[in-house]
Amino acid sequence: MNPGMKMQSGQSQTMTPQLLQSIRLLQLSSLELEQEVRQTLETNVMLEEPDDCDDDEHAQIAAGELTLQDAVPTDCTEAAVTGCDEAAFDKVDADFDWSNSESWSGSEGGDSEGESLEARTPARNSEDLRMRALAQLRHIIDNEREQRLVSALIEQIDDNGYLAETLSDILAELPSEWAVEMDELEAALARVQSVEPTGFGARNLRECLLLQIDELPQRMPGRRTARRLVAEYLEQLGGRDPAAVASLVGCTLDHFGVAMRLIRALNPKPGSTVREPAQNVVPDVLVSGNGYAWKVELNPATLPRVRVNTRYEQLMSGRAPHRALRDKLLEARWLVHGLEMRYDTLLKTARAVFEAQCEFLRRGEEGMAPLTLREIAAQIGMHESTVCRVVANKYVQTPWGIYALKAFFPSQIARTGGDTSGTAVRAMIRRIVDGENRATPLCDGAIAALLARAGVRVARRTVAKYREAMKIPPATERVQLLRVANLSFAR
């Protein structure tokens, strides 16, 4: 083989650092964007916050009006935002995942024989239920051997709060030098099940519900019947004949209803009681107006006020700047340019969305029309992936409340006289259920028939899916809830 050289020409697509930064800024939420700008202000001397006298210029970026007349969108004047490179978006042909979400993972193995329970605790997220269980057990267990056992059990508990493996499998996986007996492991499991929330560490649904029932006061009405129902007839509780189950237990239908209400109040997934802390939602877009004239504008509170320091920029223009200062100046210009692109793109997208969703502004969710990212991308002349980034993590304040911007892209459902959306169908189902006769509630088939009379033809199972998503009980359960409520009122 002889060494050689050859030349060939070709074309390749590259993304500049400016474009990468602009793409990342598009997908950030308002809180993440504020934090990003704040950190950059602290590290880049070339950036500064505008003075109070520049508030009018800052508010001009957020201004914009949208007029709707007879459901026909009209042209509107775009807000004047300079420095936006429209051609930059055409270079983006693929979607990029900029998310930084993390999920809980178990231990990675290694020698943990000498690791104490307290040493294991800080390794978890403070909002993880397993970490909270370890923190509770740390104060009541002082035996190192028992600490290792409860830690091994908690490692096998899933996100719903259930023990994912059997005790025999866990016992087989423990190091042989520990010499653990089954009785000792069961005692450690009892320790784990003693922590809050009640039901944590249960091996199945029956054990989870029984642990919660045993924590209730002895004299609570329906407690004894509820415990027997869960212990002996849990599989029959999902049936449609409550009278048959009540006869098996030997109680009246009224007492059965009280016990069922108690069972429904229990938590079948104790792991869901502790969730990630709720995030403070600040709307990025404000929509206001009346029936036929609407104003769509950016929320000034979510627009970080930052600009290039003009004094430093002028000082550097007359002489050869130091490389570090030059890099800081370029970084400052890129950030300001990226923020302007974000504002301009978000405002255009919001206008296009509410031109298509004008009936929602008038009628609420029942007026929500089907919409796709591709339709909005074609209207504003940008790539579909760009629109996907724009609507991510953005919220809109409307006359009907605060909605996620991506909620205005519902699925399409055929109806007489035109298509409708799944969001509109769910709102119709909710309105039908709210207006039904409480004594004789409507089943899913009857709701589907009423929707068909309104021109929306959906299957009964589709109605059931939407009803369950809105946490509306079926007709049989709504009847039982009414009877229990009347019984409690009578007493």
C-alpha positions as CSV (number, residue, x, y, z in Angstrom):
1,M,0.0,0.0,0.0
2,N,1.4,3.4,-1.0
3,P,0.4,6.6,0.7
4,G,-1.4,9.1,-1.4
5,M,-3.5,12.2,-1.4
6,K,-6.7,13.1,-3.3
7,M,-9.1,16.0,-3.4
8,Q,-12.9,15.9,-3.7
9,S,-15.6,18.5,-3.5
10,G,-18.9,18.2,-1.6
11,Q,-21.6,20.0,0.2
12,S,-22.4,19.7,3.9
13,Q,-24.8,21.4,6.2
14,T,-23.4,22.9,9.4
15,M,-25.1,24.9,12.2
16,T,-23.3,28.0,13.5
17,P,-23.1,28.6,17.2
18,Q,-25.4,31.6,16.8
19,L,-28.1,29.3,15.2
20,L,-27.6,26.7,17.9
21,Q,-28.1,29.3,20.6
22,S,-31.2,30.7,18.9
23,I,-32.7,27.2,18.7
24,R,-32.0,26.5,22.4
25,L,-33.5,29.9,23.4
26,L,-36.7,29.1,21.5
27,Q,-37.5,26.0,23.6
28,L,-36.8,27.5,27.0
29,S,-39.6,28.4,29.3
30,S,-39.9,31.9,30.6
31,L,-38.4,31.0,34.0
32,E,-35.5,29.1,32.4
33,L,-34.9,32.0,30.0
34,E,-34.8,34.5,32.9
35,Q,-32.3,32.3,34.7
36,E,-30.2,32.0,31.6
37,V,-30.1,35.7,31.0
38,R,-29.4,36.4,34.7
39,Q,-26.4,34.1,34.7
40,T,-25.1,35.6,31.4
41,L,-25.4,39.1,32.9
42,E,-23.3,38.1,35.8
43,T,-20.5,36.6,33.7
44,N,-20.4,39.0,30.6
45,V,-19.4,42.6,31.2
46,M,-20.6,43.5,27.7
47,L,-24.2,43.1,28.7
48,E,-26.3,45.4,30.7
49,E,-29.9,46.0,31.7
50,P,-31.7,48.9,30.1
51,D,-32.6,52.0,32.1
52,D,-36.1,52.8,33.1
53,C,-36.3,55.3,30.3
54,D,-36.2,52.5,27.8
55,D,-39.5,50.9,29.0
56,D,-41.4,52.2,26.0
57,E,-39.0,50.5,23.6
58,H,-39.2,47.3,25.6
59,A,-43.0,47.4,25.6
60,Q,-43.1,47.9,21.9
61,I,-41.6,44.5,21.3
62,A,-44.6,42.8,23.1
63,A,-47.3,44.9,21.3
64,G,-49.5,43.4,18.6
65,E,-53.2,43.3,17.7
66,L,-55.3,40.7,16.0
67,T,-58.8,41.5,14.7
68,L,-61.4,38.8,14.1
69,Q,-64.5,39.6,12.2
70,D,-67.2,37.0,11.4
71,A,-64.7,34.2,12.1
72,V,-62.5,35.4,9.1
73,P,-58.9,36.3,10.2
74,T,-57.7,39.6,8.8
75,D,-54.2,40.8,8.3
76,C,-52.4,42.4,11.2
77,T,-49.3,44.6,11.5
78,E,-46.4,42.7,12.9
79,A,-44.5,44.2,15.8
80,A,-41.3,45.9,14.7
81,V,-38.4,43.7,15.9
82,T,-35.1,44.3,14.2
83,G,-32.2,42.0,13.6
84,C,-34.1,38.8,12.9
85,D,-32.6,36.5,10.4
86,E,-35.6,34.8,8.8
87,A,-33.4,32.6,6.6
88,A,-31.8,31.0,9.6
89,F,-34.8,28.9,10.3
90,D,-34.7,27.4,6.8
91,K,-31.4,25.8,7.7
92,V,-33.1,23.7,10.4
93,D,-34.4,20.4,9.0
94,A,-34.3,18.2,12.0
95,D,-35.7,18.4,15.5
96,F,-33.3,18.5,18.4
97,D,-34.0,17.5,22.0
98,W,-32.7,20.2,24.3
99,S,-34.5,18.8,27.3
100,N,-32.5,18.0,30.4
101,S,-35.1,15.9,32.2
102,E,-33.7,13.3,34.6
103,S,-35.3,10.2,35.9
104,W,-34.7,8.3,39.1
105,S,-32.5,5.2,38.8
106,G,-31.6,2.5,41.3
107,S,-28.2,1.8,42.7
108,E,-25.4,1.0,40.3
109,G,-24.0,-1.9,42.2
110,G,-20.7,-1.9,43.9
111,D,-19.8,-2.7,47.4
112,S,-22.4,-1.2,49.6
113,E,-22.0,-3.5,52.6
114,G,-20.4,-0.9,54.7
115,E,-22.6,1.9,53.5
116,S,-24.9,3.2,56.2
117,L,-28.6,4.2,55.8
118,E,-27.7,7.8,56.4
119,A,-25.0,7.7,53.7
120,R,-27.6,6.4,51.2
121,T,-30.1,9.1,51.9
122,P,-28.5,12.2,50.3
123,A,-28.0,10.3,47.0
124,R,-31.7,10.7,46.2
125,N,-33.7,13.6,45.0
126,S,-35.4,15.3,47.9
127,E,-38.8,14.8,46.2
128,D,-38.3,11.0,45.6
129,L,-40.5,8.9,47.8
130,R,-37.8,6.3,48.4
131,M,-35.5,9.0,49.8
132,R,-38.3,10.2,52.1
133,A,-38.9,6.7,53.3
134,L,-35.1,6.3,54.1
135,A,-35.2,9.6,55.9
136,Q,-38.1,8.4,58.1
137,L,-36.5,5.0,58.8
138,R,-33.1,6.6,59.7
139,H,-34.7,8.0,62.9
140,I,-36.2,4.8,64.1
141,I,-33.6,2.2,63.1
142,D,-30.2,2.1,64.8
143,N,-29.2,-1.5,63.9
144,E,-26.8,-1.5,60.9
145,R,-28.0,-4.9,59.7
146,E,-31.6,-3.9,59.7
147,Q,-30.6,-0.7,57.9
148,R,-29.1,-2.7,55.1
149,L,-32.2,-4.9,54.7
150,V,-34.7,-2.0,54.5
151,S,-32.4,-0.2,52.0
152,A,-32.4,-3.4,49.9
153,L,-36.2,-3.5,50.0
154,I,-36.7,0.2,49.2
155,E,-34.4,-0.2,46.2
156,Q,-37.0,-2.7,44.8
157,I,-40.1,-0.4,45.2
158,D,-41.4,1.1,42.0
159,D,-42.7,4.6,41.3
160,N,-46.3,3.6,42.3
161,G,-45.1,2.6,45.8
162,Y,-45.3,-1.2,45.3
163,L,-42.6,-3.8,46.0
164,A,-41.6,-4.9,42.4
165,E,-40.2,-8.3,43.3
166,T,-41.2,-11.1,45.7
167,L,-39.4,-11.5,49.0
168,S,-38.0,-14.8,47.9
169,D,-36.4,-13.2,44.8
170,I,-35.0,-10.4,46.9
171,L,-33.7,-12.9,49.4
172,A,-31.9,-14.8,46.7
173,E,-30.3,-11.6,45.4
174,L,-28.9,-10.6,48.8
175,P,-25.2,-11.4,49.5
176,S,-24.7,-14.8,50.9
177,E,-22.5,-13.5,53.6
178,W,-25.4,-11.6,55.1
179,A,-27.1,-14.9,56.0
180,V,-30.6,-13.4,56.1
181,E,-33.6,-15.5,56.9
182,M,-37.1,-15.0,55.5
183,D,-38.5,-14.0,58.9
184,E,-35.9,-11.3,59.2
185,L,-36.7,-10.0,55.7
186,E,-40.4,-9.9,56.5
187,A,-39.8,-8.0,59.7
188,A,-37.8,-5.4,57.6
189,L,-40.7,-5.2,55.2
190,A,-43.0,-4.4,58.1
191,R,-40.7,-1.6,59.0
192,V,-40.8,-0.2,55.5
193,Q,-44.6,-0.4,55.4
194,S,-44.8,1.6,58.6
195,V,-43.6,4.8,57.0
196,E,-45.8,7.5,55.3
197,P,-47.7,7.3,53.1
198,T,-49.7,4.4,54.3
199,G,-49.5,1.5,51.8
200,F,-46.0,2.2,50.7
201,G,-44.1,-1.0,50.2
202,A,-47.2,-3.2,49.7
203,R,-46.7,-6.3,47.5
204,N,-50.1,-6.0,45.8
205,L,-53.2,-3.9,45.6
206,R,-55.0,-5.9,48.3
207,E,-52.2,-5.5,50.8
208,C,-52.0,-1.8,49.9
209,L,-55.7,-1.1,50.6
210,L,-55.7,-3.3,53.8
211,L,-52.8,-1.3,55.2
212,Q,-54.7,1.9,54.7
213,I,-58.0,0.5,56.1
214,D,-56.2,-0.7,59.2
215,E,-55.0,2.9,59.9
216,L,-58.6,4.2,60.0
217,P,-60.4,4.7,63.3
218,Q,-62.1,1.5,64.6
219,R,-65.5,3.2,64.9
220,M,-65.5,4.7,61.4
221,P,-68.8,3.7,59.6
222,G,-68.2,1.0,57.0
223,R,-64.7,0.2,58.0
224,R,-65.3,-3.5,58.9
225,T,-67.4,-4.1,55.8
226,A,-64.8,-2.3,53.6
227,R,-62.0,-4.5,55.1
228,R,-63.9,-7.7,54.4
229,L,-64.7,-6.6,50.8
230,V,-61.0,-5.9,50.1
231,A,-59.8,-9.0,51.8
232,E,-62.3,-11.5,50.3
233,Y,-64.1,-10.0,47.3
234,L,-61.7,-7.5,45.8
235,E,-62.0,-9.0,42.3
236,Q,-65.8,-8.8,42.4
237,L,-65.9,-5.1,43.3
238,G,-65.3,-4.1,39.7
239,G,-68.5,-5.8,38.6
240,R,-71.8,-4.1,37.6
241,D,-74.0,-5.9,40.2
242,P,-73.4,-4.3,43.6
243,A,-76.5,-6.1,45.1
244,A,-74.8,-9.5,44.4
245,V,-71.6,-8.5,46.2
246,A,-73.6,-7.0,49.1
247,S,-75.4,-10.3,49.5
248,L,-72.1,-12.2,49.6
249,V,-70.9,-10.0,52.5
250,G,-74.3,-10.1,54.2
251,C,-75.1,-6.4,54.3
252,T,-77.7,-4.1,53.0
253,L,-77.1,-2.1,49.8
254,D,-76.9,1.1,51.8
255,H,-74.1,-0.2,54.0
256,F,-72.4,-1.6,50.9
257,G,-72.5,1.9,49.4
258,V,-70.9,3.4,52.5
259,A,-68.1,0.8,52.5
260,M,-67.5,1.4,48.7
261,R,-67.3,5.1,49.3
262,L,-64.6,4.4,51.9
263,I,-62.7,2.1,49.6
264,R,-62.8,4.7,46.8
265,A,-61.3,7.2,49.1
266,L,-58.2,5.0,49.5
267,N,-55.1,5.6,47.4
268,P,-54.3,2.6,45.1
269,K,-51.0,4.2,44.2
270,P,-49.3,5.5,47.3
271,G,-46.2,6.5,45.3
272,S,-48.2,9.2,43.5
273,T,-48.9,11.1,46.7
274,V,-45.5,12.7,46.5
275,R,-44.9,14.5,43.2
276,E,-42.4,16.9,41.9
277,P,-42.9,20.4,43.2
278,A,-45.4,22.4,41.1
279,Q,-43.8,25.0,38.8
280,N,-44.9,28.6,38.8
281,V,-46.6,29.1,35.5
282,V,-46.2,32.6,34.0
283,P,-48.1,33.2,30.7
284,D,-45.8,34.1,27.8
285,V,-48.6,35.4,25.6
286,L,-51.6,37.5,26.6
287,V,-54.9,37.4,24.7
288,S,-57.6,40.0,25.5
289,G,-60.5,41.6,23.7
290,N,-64.2,40.9,23.0
291,G,-66.3,38.8,20.6
292,Y,-64.8,40.0,17.4
293,A,-61.6,42.0,18.1
294,W,-58.8,40.4,20.0
295,K,-55.4,41.6,21.0
296,V,-52.5,39.1,21.0
297,E,-49.3,40.3,22.7
298,L,-46.3,39.0,24.5
299,N,-46.3,39.3,28.3
300,P,-43.8,42.1,29.2
301,A,-43.1,40.4,32.5
302,T,-41.5,37.4,30.6
303,L,-39.3,39.5,28.3
304,P,-35.8,39.7,29.9
305,R,-34.4,43.3,29.5
306,V,-30.9,43.1,28.3
307,R,-28.8,44.9,25.7
308,V,-25.1,45.3,24.6
309,N,-23.3,47.9,26.7
310,T,-22.9,50.7,24.1
311,R,-20.1,52.4,26.0
312,Y,-17.9,49.4,26.0
313,E,-18.8,48.7,22.4
314,Q,-17.7,52.1,21.3
315,L,-14.4,51.9,23.3
316,M,-13.6,48.6,21.5
317,S,-14.4,49.9,18.0
318,G,-11.4,52.3,17.9
319,R,-8.7,49.9,18.8
320,A,-7.8,46.2,18.4
321,P,-9.7,44.5,21.3
322,H,-8.3,41.8,23.4
323,R,-9.4,38.3,22.2
324,A,-11.3,37.6,25.5
325,L,-13.1,40.9,25.3
326,R,-13.9,40.4,21.6
327,D,-15.4,36.9,22.5
328,K,-17.5,38.5,25.2
329,L,-18.8,41.1,22.8
330,L,-19.8,38.5,20.2
331,E,-21.5,36.4,22.9
332,A,-23.5,39.5,24.0
333,R,-24.5,40.2,20.4
334,W,-25.6,36.6,19.8
335,L,-27.7,36.6,23.0
336,V,-29.5,39.8,22.1
337,H,-30.0,38.6,18.5
338,G,-31.4,35.2,19.8
339,L,-33.8,36.9,22.2
340,E,-35.1,39.1,19.4
341,M,-35.6,36.0,17.2
342,R,-37.5,34.3,20.0
343,Y,-39.8,37.2,20.6
344,D,-40.6,37.7,16.9
345,T,-41.2,33.9,16.3
346,L,-43.3,33.5,19.4
347,L,-45.5,36.5,18.5
348,K,-46.0,35.3,14.9
349,T,-46.8,31.8,16.0
350,A,-49.3,33.0,18.7
351,R,-51.1,35.2,16.1
352,A,-51.4,32.4,13.6
353,V,-52.7,30.0,16.3
354,F,-55.5,32.3,17.5
355,E,-56.4,33.2,14.0
356,A,-57.2,29.5,13.6
357,Q,-58.7,29.2,17.1
358,C,-61.0,32.3,17.0
359,E,-64.0,30.2,17.9
360,F,-62.3,29.1,21.1
361,L,-61.9,32.7,22.1
362,R,-65.6,33.2,21.7
363,R,-67.1,29.9,22.9
364,G,-64.4,28.2,25.0
365,E,-63.2,24.7,24.6
366,E,-66.3,23.6,22.6
367,G,-65.1,25.9,19.9
368,M,-61.6,24.5,19.7
369,A,-60.8,23.6,16.1
370,P,-58.4,20.8,15.0
371,L,-54.9,22.2,14.2
372,T,-51.5,20.8,13.4
373,L,-48.0,22.2,13.6
374,R,-47.6,21.8,9.9
375,E,-50.5,24.2,9.2
376,I,-49.0,26.9,11.4
377,A,-45.5,26.3,10.0
378,A,-46.8,26.8,6.5
379,Q,-48.7,30.0,7.5
380,I,-45.7,31.7,9.1
381,G,-43.2,30.4,6.6
382,M,-41.0,28.4,9.0
383,H,-40.1,24.8,9.6
384,E,-42.4,22.5,11.5
385,S,-39.6,21.7,14.0
386,T,-39.3,25.4,14.8
387,V,-43.0,25.7,15.6
388,C,-42.6,22.6,17.8
389,R,-39.9,24.3,19.8
390,V,-41.9,27.6,20.0
391,V,-45.0,26.0,21.6
392,A,-42.9,23.9,24.0
393,N,-43.0,25.1,27.6
394,K,-45.1,28.2,26.7
395,Y,-48.4,29.3,28.2
396,V,-51.2,31.6,27.1
397,Q,-53.5,33.7,29.2
398,T,-56.9,33.7,27.5
399,P,-60.4,34.9,28.6
400,W,-61.1,31.3,29.5
401,G,-58.0,30.8,31.7
402,I,-54.4,29.9,31.3
403,Y,-53.6,27.2,28.8
404,A,-50.4,25.6,27.5
405,L,-49.8,26.8,24.0
406,K,-49.5,23.2,22.7
407,A,-53.1,22.6,24.0
408,F,-54.3,24.5,20.9
409,F,-53.2,21.7,18.6
410,P,-55.9,19.1,19.4
411,S,-56.6,15.9,17.4
412,Q,-59.2,15.9,14.6
413,I,-62.6,14.3,14.8
414,A,-65.1,14.2,11.9
415,R,-68.5,15.8,12.4
416,T,-71.4,16.8,10.2
417,G,-70.7,20.2,8.5
418,G,-67.0,20.1,9.3
419,D,-64.3,18.6,11.5
420,T,-64.1,19.2,15.3
421,S,-61.4,18.5,17.8
422,G,-61.0,16.0,20.7
423,T,-60.9,18.9,23.1
424,A,-64.3,20.2,21.9
425,V,-65.8,16.7,22.2
426,R,-64.5,16.4,25.8
427,A,-66.1,19.7,26.6
428,M,-69.4,18.5,25.1
429,I,-69.2,15.4,27.2
430,R,-68.6,17.4,30.4
431,R,-71.5,19.7,29.6
432,I,-73.9,16.7,29.0
433,V,-72.8,15.0,32.2
434,D,-73.2,18.3,34.2
435,G,-76.8,18.7,32.8
436,E,-78.0,15.2,33.2
437,N,-80.6,14.0,35.7
438,R,-78.6,12.9,38.8
439,A,-81.1,10.2,39.6
440,T,-80.9,8.6,36.2
441,P,-77.4,9.4,34.8
442,L,-76.5,8.8,31.2
443,C,-74.4,5.8,30.1
444,D,-71.7,6.1,27.6
445,G,-73.9,4.9,24.8
446,A,-76.5,7.5,25.6
447,I,-73.9,10.2,25.6
448,A,-72.6,9.0,22.2
449,A,-76.2,9.2,20.9
450,L,-76.6,12.8,22.1
451,L,-73.3,13.7,20.4
452,A,-74.5,12.0,17.2
453,R,-77.6,14.2,17.3
454,A,-75.3,17.2,17.5
455,G,-73.4,16.0,14.4
456,V,-70.4,14.4,16.2
457,R,-70.2,10.7,15.6
458,V,-67.9,9.0,18.0
459,A,-67.9,5.4,19.3
460,R,-69.1,4.5,22.8
461,R,-65.5,3.4,23.8
462,T,-64.3,6.9,22.7
463,V,-66.8,8.5,25.0
464,A,-65.6,6.2,27.8
465,K,-61.9,7.1,27.1
466,Y,-62.6,10.8,27.2
467,R,-64.8,10.4,30.3
468,E,-62.1,8.5,32.2
469,A,-59.5,11.1,31.1
470,M,-61.7,13.8,32.8
471,K,-62.0,11.6,35.9
472,I,-65.8,11.3,35.5
473,P,-67.2,8.0,37.0
474,P,-69.4,5.7,34.9
475,A,-73.2,6.0,35.2
476,T,-73.4,3.1,37.7
477,E,-70.9,4.7,40.1
478,R,-72.6,8.1,39.7
479,V,-75.8,6.5,40.9
480,Q,-74.1,4.9,43.9
481,L,-72.5,8.2,44.8
482,L,-75.8,9.9,44.8
483,R,-77.4,7.3,47.0
484,V,-74.5,7.5,49.5
485,A,-74.8,11.3,49.5
486,N,-78.6,11.1,50.2
487,L,-78.0,8.5,52.9
488,S,-75.4,10.7,54.6
489,F,-77.7,13.7,54.4
490,A,-80.6,11.7,55.8
491,R,-78.5,10.6,58.8
